[in-house]
């Protein structure tokens, strides 16, 4: 069975499931293209407030398919360049998507799978998950923006160790470093991610989108970030959702955002 990206909507949450259990959900061109297309459609849908990305068969994503990489290595550099560009477009699409994206990780997130998880806004991982970057062990180097992501959050020496030695790192250790938001029991990552998604769906979508845009602008200078926060705040204050939120607060009732 070819790899695919399965979609399911649960209330206002769109669940995207990497589905290729035989390869532990290795990345394929079909899945990457579907990922970008699905996010593009979900962006304009008022019925989707949050996206959860997960994997089938008890694993998140094993990264690149080594058999396919071996084939690509014999076809010339342009083939793999095009393939990586497709993957990187998906990473960029996740970061630019104006609604929250939550990774629900079980089993393992290796190589590009690790990159994919960190591209999401929030990461929920089962306690037994192993995150790894074993590129150097097979004569390769990282992709999917993983070096950029890690360097934003961790000391350079720690990133160098993770990239060069490629030793698996547990979910609890990554939580201590600030890379994982929630650690759950095995098999509970998706349920916890859906719970968080439900909470996010109750918030004003314009405010969530503005906040994500502000986070994506870092690192900016303080004056630049202050200007961006000012403009975003003023825009949201004059959105109907702000009037609804303030009224709901004083009336002691749940807000009805749109």
C-alpha positions in Angstrom: 0.0 0.0 0.0 1.5 3.4 -1.0 2.1 6.0 1.7 -0.6 8.6 2.1 -1.7 11.5 4.3 -5.1 10.6 5.7 -7.5 13.4 6.9 -10.3 13.4 9.4 -12.2 16.2 11.0 -13.1 15.9 14.6 -15.3 18.8 15.5 -13.2 21.8 14.5 -9.9 20.0 14.5 -8.4 18.6 11.3 -6.3 15.5 12.0 -3.6 14.6 9.5 -2.2 11.1 9.8 1.0 10.0 8.1 0.0 6.5 6.9 2.7 4.0 5.8 3.2 1.6 8.8 5.6 -0.6 6.9 8.2 2.1 6.7 7.2 3.7 10.1 5.6 6.5 8.0 8.6 7.5 6.0 8.2 10.7 4.0 7.1 10.4 0.4 6.5 12.9 -2.4 2.8 12.1 -2.3 2.6 12.8 1.4 4.6 16.0 1.2 2.5 17.4 -1.7 -0.7 16.4 0.1 0.5 18.1 3.3 0.9 21.5 1.5 -2.4 21.1 -0.4 -4.4 20.2 2.7 -3.1 23.1 4.7 -3.9 25.5 1.9 -7.5 24.3 1.8 -7.8 24.3 5.7 -6.5 27.9 5.9 -9.7 29.3 4.3 -12.1 26.9 6.0 -14.1 28.4 8.8 -14.8 24.9 10.0 -11.2 24.2 10.9 -9.7 26.0 13.9 -6.7 23.7 14.6 -4.6 21.0 13.0 -3.2 17.9 14.6 -0.4 16.0 12.8 0.2 12.4 13.8 1.4 9.0 12.5 -0.2 5.6 12.0 0.9 2.3 13.5 2.3 3.6 16.7 5.0 5.7 15.1 5.2 9.3 14.1 7.6 9.5 11.2 11.0 7.8 10.4 12.1 10.6 8.0 13.3 9.9 4.5 12.9 6.5 2.9 16.4 5.1 2.6 15.5 2.9 -0.4 14.3 5.9 -2.3 17.3 7.9 -1.2 19.6 5.2 -2.6 17.7 5.4 -5.9 17.9 9.2 -6.0 21.6 9.1 -5.4 22.0 7.5 -8.8 19.8 9.9 -10.6 21.7 13.1 -10.2 21.6 16.0 -7.7 18.6 17.7 -9.3 16.3 14.9 -8.3 17.0 15.1 -4.6 17.1 18.9 -4.7 13.5 18.9 -6.0 12.5 16.3 -3.4 13.9 18.4 -0.6 12.3 21.5 -1.9 8.9 19.8 -1.7 9.7 18.8 1.9 10.8 22.2 2.8 7.7 23.8 1.3 5.7 21.6 3.7 7.8 22.8 6.6 7.3 26.4 5.6 3.6 25.8 5.1 3.2 24.5 8.6 5.1 27.5 10.1 3.1 30.0 8.0 -0.3 28.4 8.6 -2.3 30.9 10.5 -4.0 28.3 12.8 -2.3 26.2 15.5 -0.6 23.0 14.4 0.0 20.3 17.1 2.3 17.3 16.6 1.0 14.2 18.4 4.1 11.9 18.5 4.2 8.2 19.3 7.0 5.7 18.8 9.8 7.6 17.0 10.5 10.8 15.2 13.7 10.4 13.3 15.5 12.6 10.8 12.9 14.5 8.8 10.2 13.3 11.2 12.0 15.2 14.0 12.0 18.3 11.7 8.3 17.8 11.0 7.5 17.6 14.7 9.5 20.8 15.6 7.9 22.7 12.7 4.6 22.4 14.6 3.5 25.0 17.1 3.1 22.5 20.0 4.5 19.0 20.5 2.8 16.3 22.5 4.8 13.1 22.9 4.4 9.8 24.6 6.9 9.1 27.3 8.6 6.3 25.3 9.1 8.3 22.1 12.7 8.6 20.8 13.7 11.6 18.8 16.9 11.2 16.7 19.1 12.7 14.1 21.2 9.9 12.7 22.1 11.6 9.4 25.8 11.5 10.0 25.8 7.8 10.6 24.9 7.2 7.0 27.0 9.9 5.5 24.3 12.6 5.3 23.5 15.9 6.9 20.2 17.3 8.4 17.3 18.8 6.4 13.8 20.1 7.1 15.1 23.1 9.0 16.1 21.0 12.0 19.4 22.8 12.6 17.6 26.2 12.5 14.9 25.0 14.9 17.4 23.5 17.4 19.8 26.5 17.3 16.9 28.8 18.2 16.2 26.8 21.4 19.4 25.0 22.5 23.1 25.8 23.1 25.3 25.2 20.0 27.3 22.5 21.8 24.2 20.5 22.6 22.9 20.8 19.0 26.3 19.7 17.7 26.1 16.6 19.9 22.6 15.7 18.7 23.5 16.2 15.0 26.9 14.5 15.0 26.3 11.6 17.3 22.7 11.0 16.4 21.9 9.4 19.7 18.1 9.0 20.5 16.7 11.5 23.0 13.7 10.8 25.1 10.5 12.9 25.3 11.0 13.8 28.9 14.5 15.1 28.3 13.2 17.2 25.4 10.5 18.5 27.6 13.1 19.7 30.1 14.8 21.5 27.2 11.6 23.2 26.2 11.1 21.3 22.9 8.2 19.2 23.9 5.1 20.7 25.6 3.3 17.7 27.0 4.5 14.1 27.8 1.9 11.4 28.0 1.6 7.7 28.6 2.1 5.5 25.6 -0.8 5.7 23.2 -2.2 8.9 24.7 -0.4 11.6 22.6 -3.3 12.0 20.1 -5.9 12.2 22.8 -3.9 14.9 24.7 -3.3 16.8 21.5 -7.0 16.8 20.7 -7.8 18.1 24.1 -5.4 21.0 23.6 -6.9 21.6 20.1 -10.3 21.8 21.6 -9.2 24.5 24.1 -7.6 26.4 21.3 -10.7 26.2 19.2 -12.6 28.2 21.9 -10.3 31.2 21.4 -10.6 34.0 18.9 -9.0 32.8 15.6 -7.8 36.2 14.6 -5.9 36.6 17.9 -4.4 33.2 17.6 -3.2 34.0 14.0 -1.8 37.3 15.1 0.1 35.7 18.0 1.5 33.0 15.7 2.7 35.7 13.3 4.5 37.5 16.1 6.2 34.3 17.3 7.3 33.6 13.7 9.0 37.0 13.4 11.5 36.2 16.1 14.4 36.9 16.2 13.7 40.6 15.5 15.1 43.6 17.3 13.1 44.9 20.3 11.9 48.0 18.4 10.8 45.9 15.5 8.9 43.5 17.8 7.3 46.3 19.7 6.0 47.8 16.5 4.7 44.5 15.3 3.0 43.8 18.7 1.4 47.3 18.6 0.0 46.8 15.1 -1.3 43.3 15.9 -2.9 44.5 19.1 -4.7 47.4 17.5 -5.9 45.2 14.6 -7.3 42.7 17.1 -8.9 45.3 19.3 -10.9 46.6 16.4 -12.0 43.1 15.3 -15.5 42.1 16.4 -14.1 39.2 18.4 -12.5 41.6 20.9 -15.9 43.3 21.6 -17.4 39.8 22.1 -14.6 38.7 24.3 -14.8 41.8 26.5 -18.5 41.6 26.7 -18.4 37.9 27.6 -15.9 38.6 30.4 -18.2 41.2 32.1 -21.3 39.1 31.5 -19.6 36.1 33.0 -20.4 33.8 30.0 -18.3 31.9 27.4 -17.5 34.0 24.4 -18.9 33.2 21.0 -16.0 34.0 18.6 -16.2 33.9 14.8 
